[in-house]
Amino acid sequence: MLEVYSKNVDVATEGSIPLTTVALMKGTSTQLLGTSTIQFNKCGIYEVTVSGSVTGSAAGEIEVQLDKDGVLQPQAVALATAADATSIIPFSFTTLIQVPDNNVINCPCATVTTISLRNMGIAVTYNTIGVTAVRI
């Protein structure tokens, strides 16, 4: 299990959303790589929950989307519309991630599964953003 978060981070359109702080890590099935990528170290199904609040840089569409192994996941997205540059808008989504049996660290034949979050809408400030990944 892994819980990570960030506070007060500015992210440009199509930018990667930083996850800077590990709040909880139990076991070795998940880990934070750098400041924006979560790696899954064991095969199985994981429940991933993303939530937080955002303030837009102007009026427009706000979109947070999960990227799995470099591919945006259409089922893992939160959408909202900012009316101005001062409103605080909450968001959240939950999705399942399947990690295949060949997901083995330090094996040259394996591909390790990773996820990250991307800001696909207008430039925003993430007041808070948190991700919890639990192997189920």
C-alpha positions as CSV (number, residue, x, y, z in Angstrom):
1,M,0.0,0.0,0.0
2,L,1.2,3.5,-0.8
3,E,-0.2,6.9,-0.1
4,V,1.5,10.0,-1.6
5,Y,0.5,13.6,-1.9
6,S,1.6,17.1,-2.8
7,K,0.4,20.6,-1.8
8,N,0.4,23.9,-3.6
9,V,2.0,22.9,-6.9
10,D,1.6,24.8,-10.2
11,V,1.3,22.6,-13.2
12,A,1.1,23.6,-16.9
13,T,-1.2,22.2,-19.5
14,E,-0.2,18.6,-20.3
15,G,2.3,18.7,-17.5
16,S,3.2,15.9,-15.1
17,I,1.7,16.4,-11.6
18,P,4.4,16.0,-8.9
19,L,3.8,13.7,-6.0
20,T,6.4,14.8,-3.4
21,T,5.5,13.3,-0.1
22,V,5.0,9.7,1.0
23,A,2.4,9.7,3.8
24,L,2.2,5.9,4.2
25,M,4.0,2.9,2.6
26,K,3.4,-0.6,3.8
27,G,5.2,-3.5,2.1
28,T,7.0,-3.5,-1.1
29,S,4.2,-3.9,-3.7
30,T,4.3,-0.1,-4.6
31,Q,6.8,2.7,-4.4
32,L,7.3,6.3,-5.4
33,L,10.0,6.8,-8.1
34,G,11.3,10.3,-8.2
35,T,8.6,12.9,-7.7
36,S,5.8,11.9,-10.1
37,T,5.8,8.1,-10.8
38,I,4.4,5.2,-8.8
39,Q,5.8,1.8,-9.6
40,F,4.0,-1.5,-9.0
41,N,6.4,-4.2,-7.9
42,K,4.1,-7.2,-7.7
43,C,1.5,-8.7,-10.1
44,G,-2.2,-8.4,-9.3
45,I,-5.0,-5.9,-9.2
46,Y,-4.6,-2.5,-7.5
47,E,-7.2,0.0,-6.6
48,V,-5.9,3.6,-7.2
49,T,-7.8,6.6,-5.8
50,V,-6.9,10.1,-6.7
51,S,-8.4,13.1,-4.9
52,G,-7.7,16.7,-4.1
53,S,-8.6,20.3,-4.9
54,V,-7.4,22.7,-7.6
55,T,-7.6,26.4,-8.5
56,G,-7.5,27.2,-12.2
57,S,-5.2,29.9,-13.7
58,A,-8.3,31.3,-15.5
59,A,-11.7,30.1,-16.5
60,G,-11.7,26.9,-18.4
61,E,-11.6,23.1,-18.3
62,I,-9.7,21.3,-15.6
63,E,-8.7,17.7,-16.3
64,V,-6.6,15.3,-14.2
65,Q,-5.9,12.0,-16.0
66,L,-4.0,8.9,-15.0
67,D,-1.2,7.8,-17.3
68,K,-0.3,4.0,-17.2
69,D,3.0,3.0,-18.9
70,G,2.9,6.2,-21.0
71,V,-0.8,5.8,-22.1
72,L,-3.5,8.1,-20.8
73,Q,-6.4,6.0,-19.3
74,P,-9.8,7.1,-20.5
75,Q,-11.6,5.6,-17.5
76,A,-9.3,7.3,-15.0
77,V,-10.1,11.0,-15.3
78,A,-11.6,13.9,-13.3
79,L,-13.2,16.8,-15.2
80,A,-14.4,20.1,-13.9
81,T,-15.0,23.6,-15.2
82,A,-13.3,26.6,-13.5
83,A,-15.5,29.8,-13.7
84,D,-12.6,32.0,-12.7
85,A,-9.1,32.0,-11.3
86,T,-10.1,32.0,-7.6
87,S,-12.5,29.1,-7.2
88,I,-11.3,26.0,-5.4
89,I,-12.6,22.9,-7.1
90,P,-12.6,19.4,-5.6
91,F,-12.0,16.4,-7.7
92,S,-11.6,12.6,-7.3
93,F,-11.7,9.3,-9.2
94,T,-11.0,5.6,-8.4
95,T,-9.8,3.1,-10.9
96,L,-8.4,-0.4,-11.1
97,I,-4.9,-1.2,-12.5
98,Q,-4.0,-4.7,-13.6
99,V,-0.3,-5.6,-13.2
100,P,0.6,-8.6,-15.3
101,D,2.4,-11.7,-14.1
102,N,5.6,-10.8,-15.9
103,N,5.9,-7.6,-13.8
104,V,9.2,-8.5,-12.0
105,I,11.8,-6.0,-10.9
106,N,15.4,-6.6,-12.1
107,C,14.4,-9.1,-14.8
108,P,15.5,-8.1,-18.3
109,C,12.5,-9.8,-19.9
110,A,10.0,-7.9,-17.7
111,T,8.2,-4.6,-18.1
112,V,7.5,-2.9,-14.8
113,T,4.1,-1.2,-14.6
114,T,4.1,2.5,-13.6
115,I,1.5,5.2,-13.3
116,S,1.7,9.0,-13.1
117,L,-0.8,11.9,-13.2
118,R,-1.1,14.5,-16.0
119,N,-2.8,17.8,-16.0
120,M,-4.6,17.8,-19.4
121,G,-6.7,20.9,-18.9
122,I,-5.8,24.5,-18.3
123,A,-2.7,25.5,-16.2
124,V,-3.7,25.1,-12.5
125,T,-2.5,25.1,-8.9
126,Y,-3.1,21.8,-7.1
127,N,-3.9,23.0,-3.6
128,T,-3.7,19.3,-2.6
129,I,-3.5,16.1,-4.6
130,G,-3.2,12.7,-3.1
131,V,-2.9,9.2,-4.5
132,T,-3.6,5.9,-2.7
133,A,-2.6,2.6,-4.3
134,V,-3.7,-0.7,-2.7
135,R,-3.1,-4.2,-3.9
136,I,-6.4,-6.1,-3.6
